[in-house]
Amino acid sequence: MRCVYLLCAAALLVTAVQLPAECGEYRWLHGEIVEVFPEQNKLRVLTCREFTILRLASGAEIYRRGRPVSLNSARPIAESRFQEGLFLVDRHEEVILMIVDYTIAEIQTETGTMIVYYDIFGRVKDVEQFPQFERDSVISSE
């Protein structure tokens, strides 16, 4: 997993090197993608506990793990599980580069299965106990 993040970091550095000298006209945003409007080329993103609508510039690039993807692929995973994104915004407040990610892992412990959700930087974001099946009800239904 660290290799993936190193590749993303390398892609960001390459992109940053290719930016014009007036780099102060660009800024990075980080947030969770709450809603995608592909027809309008827009996203609703939760950044720092605040909702904002981001518009993609024509020709904006979208990547997941170093590979180009469509805007549709950035939609939420479930009602309360959102993909994270890093957004490079230009002086016109349009996204010119977007990196999206949704990473989870299933971990077996003595108490059962845990689902670990990671943020786009590879840090643990959330952990939840995976629901256990009731063995008795399965056995009795056979």
The 8 nearest C-alpha neighbors of each residue, nearest first, counted from 0:
[[1, 3, 2, 4, 121, 5, 102, 64],
 [0, 2, 4, 3, 5, 121, 6, 120],
 [3, 1, 5, 0, 4, 6, 7, 64],
 [4, 2, 6, 0, 1, 5, 64, 7],
 [3, 5, 7, 1, 6, 2, 8, 0],
 [4, 6, 8, 2, 7, 3, 9, 1],
 [7, 5, 9, 3, 4, 8, 2, 10],
 [8, 6, 4, 10, 9, 5, 65, 11],
 [7, 9, 5, 11, 6, 10, 4, 12],
 [8, 10, 6, 12, 11, 7, 5, 13],
 [11, 9, 7, 13, 8, 12, 14, 6],
 [12, 10, 8, 14, 9, 13, 15, 7],
 [11, 13, 15, 9, 14, 10, 16, 8],
 [14, 12, 10, 16, 15, 11, 9, 17],
 [15, 13, 11, 17, 12, 16, 10, 18],
 [14, 16, 12, 18, 17, 13, 11, 22],
 [15, 17, 13, 14, 18, 12, 19, 11],
 [16, 18, 14, 15, 13, 19, 12, 20],
 [19, 17, 15, 16, 22, 14, 20, 21],
 [20, 18, 21, 22, 17, 16, 15, 24],
 [19, 21, 22, 18, 23, 17, 16, 24],
 [20, 22, 23, 19, 24, 18, 25, 90],
 [23, 21, 24, 20, 25, 19, 18, 26],
 [22, 24, 25, 21, 26, 20, 90, 89],
 [25, 23, 90, 22, 89, 21, 26, 88],
 [26, 24, 89, 23, 88, 22, 90, 87],
 [25, 27, 88, 87, 28, 89, 24, 23],
 [26, 28, 87, 86, 88, 29, 85, 25],
 [27, 29, 86, 85, 87, 26, 30, 88],
 [30, 28, 85, 84, 46, 86, 27, 31],
 [31, 29, 46, 45, 84, 83, 44, 32],
 [30, 32, 83, 45, 44, 82, 81, 33],
 [31, 33, 44, 82, 81, 34, 83, 43],
 [32, 34, 44, 43, 31, 81, 75, 45],
 [35, 33, 43, 42, 32, 74, 75, 36],
 [34, 36, 42, 74, 37, 41, 43, 71],
 [35, 37, 41, 39, 38, 42, 40, 34],
 [36, 38, 40, 39, 35, 70, 71, 41],
 [39, 37, 36, 40, 41, 35, 71, 70],
 [38, 40, 37, 41, 36, 54, 42, 55],
 [39, 41, 37, 38, 55, 36, 54, 42],
 [42, 40, 54, 36, 39, 53, 55, 35],
 [43, 41, 35, 53, 52, 34, 36, 44],
 [42, 44, 52, 34, 33, 51, 32, 53],
 [43, 45, 32, 51, 33, 31, 50, 30],
 [44, 46, 50, 31, 30, 49, 48, 51],
 [47, 45, 30, 49, 48, 44, 29, 50],
 [46, 48, 49, 45, 30, 50, 29, 31],
 [49, 47, 46, 45, 50, 30, 44, 51],
 [50, 48, 46, 47, 45, 51, 44, 30],
 [51, 49, 45, 44, 46, 43, 48, 52],
 [50, 52, 44, 43, 53, 45, 49, 46],
 [51, 53, 43, 42, 44, 54, 41, 50],
 [54, 52, 42, 41, 43, 51, 55, 93],
 [55, 53, 41, 93, 40, 94, 56, 42],
 [56, 54, 94, 93, 40, 41, 59, 95],
 [57, 55, 93, 59, 95, 94, 58, 54],
 [58, 56, 59, 55, 95, 40, 93, 60],
 [57, 59, 56, 60, 95, 55, 96, 61],
 [60, 58, 95, 56, 57, 96, 55, 94],
 [59, 61, 96, 97, 58, 95, 62, 67],
 [62, 60, 97, 67, 68, 98, 96, 69],
 [63, 61, 67, 98, 66, 68, 65, 99],
 [62, 64, 99, 66, 65, 98, 100, 67],
 [65, 63, 66, 3, 7, 62, 100, 6],
 [64, 66, 63, 62, 7, 6, 67, 10],
 [67, 65, 62, 63, 64, 68, 61, 98],
 [66, 68, 62, 61, 63, 65, 69, 60],
 [69, 67, 62, 61, 66, 63, 72, 70],
 [70, 68, 71, 72, 61, 67, 73, 62],
 [69, 71, 72, 73, 37, 68, 61, 35],
 [72, 70, 69, 73, 74, 37, 35, 36],
 [71, 73, 70, 69, 74, 68, 75, 99],
 [74, 72, 71, 70, 82, 75, 99, 32],
 [73, 75, 35, 72, 71, 34, 76, 32],
 [76, 74, 81, 77, 82, 33, 80, 73],
 [75, 77, 80, 81, 74, 82, 78, 79],
 [78, 76, 80, 79, 75, 81, 74, 82],
 [77, 79, 80, 75, 76, 81, 33, 34],
 [78, 80, 77, 81, 76, 75, 33, 82],
 [81, 79, 77, 76, 78, 75, 82, 33],
 [82, 80, 75, 76, 31, 32, 33, 83],
 [83, 81, 101, 32, 31, 100, 75, 73],
 [84, 82, 31, 100, 30, 99, 32, 119],
 [83, 85, 99, 98, 30, 29, 31, 86],
 [84, 86, 29, 98, 97, 28, 99, 27],
 [85, 87, 97, 28, 27, 96, 88, 94],
 [86, 88, 27, 96, 94, 26, 95, 97],
 [87, 89, 94, 93, 26, 25, 92, 95],
 [90, 88, 25, 92, 91, 93, 24, 94],
 [89, 91, 24, 92, 25, 88, 93, 26],
 [90, 92, 89, 93, 88, 94, 24, 56],
 [93, 91, 89, 90, 88, 94, 54, 53],
 [94, 92, 54, 56, 55, 88, 91, 89],
 [93, 95, 88, 55, 87, 56, 96, 86],
 [94, 96, 59, 56, 87, 88, 93, 60],
 [97, 95, 60, 87, 59, 94, 86, 61],
 [96, 98, 86, 61, 85, 60, 62, 87],
 [97, 99, 62, 85, 84, 61, 63, 86],
 [100, 98, 84, 63, 83, 62, 97, 85],
 [99, 101, 83, 119, 82, 63, 102, 84],
 [102, 100, 82, 83, 103, 119, 99, 117],
 [101, 103, 117, 116, 100, 104, 118, 119],
 [104, 102, 116, 115, 117, 114, 101, 105],
 [105, 103, 115, 114, 106, 116, 102, 113],
 [104, 106, 114, 113, 115, 112, 107, 103],
 [107, 105, 113, 112, 104, 114, 108, 115],
 [106, 108, 112, 111, 113, 105, 109, 110],
 [109, 107, 111, 110, 112, 106, 113, 105],
 [108, 110, 111, 107, 112, 113, 106, 128],
 [109, 111, 108, 112, 107, 113, 128, 131],
 [112, 110, 108, 109, 107, 113, 128, 129],
 [111, 113, 107, 129, 106, 108, 128, 105],
 [112, 114, 128, 106, 129, 127, 105, 107],
 [113, 115, 105, 127, 126, 104, 129, 128],
 [116, 114, 126, 104, 103, 125, 113, 105],
 [115, 117, 103, 125, 124, 123, 102, 126],
 [118, 116, 123, 124, 122, 102, 121, 103],
 [117, 119, 120, 121, 124, 122, 123, 83],
 [118, 120, 121, 100, 83, 117, 84, 101],
 [119, 121, 118, 122, 4, 117, 123, 100],
 [122, 120, 118, 117, 119, 123, 4, 1],
 [123, 121, 117, 118, 120, 124, 119, 116],
 [124, 122, 117, 125, 116, 118, 121, 115],
 [123, 125, 117, 116, 118, 122, 126, 115],
 [126, 124, 116, 123, 115, 127, 117, 114],
 [127, 125, 115, 114, 116, 113, 128, 124],
 [128, 126, 114, 113, 129, 115, 125, 116],
 [127, 129, 113, 112, 130, 114, 126, 111],
 [128, 130, 112, 113, 114, 127, 131, 111],
 [131, 129, 128, 132, 112, 111, 113, 127],
 [132, 130, 129, 133, 111, 112, 128, 134],
 [133, 131, 134, 130, 137, 136, 135, 129],
 [134, 132, 135, 136, 131, 137, 138, 130],
 [133, 135, 137, 136, 132, 138, 139, 131],
 [134, 136, 138, 137, 133, 139, 140, 132],
 [135, 137, 139, 138, 134, 133, 140, 132],
 [138, 136, 134, 140, 135, 139, 133, 141],
 [137, 139, 135, 136, 140, 141, 134, 133],
 [138, 140, 136, 141, 137, 135, 134, 133],
 [139, 141, 137, 138, 136, 135, 134, 133],
 [140, 139, 138, 137, 136, 135, 134, 133]]
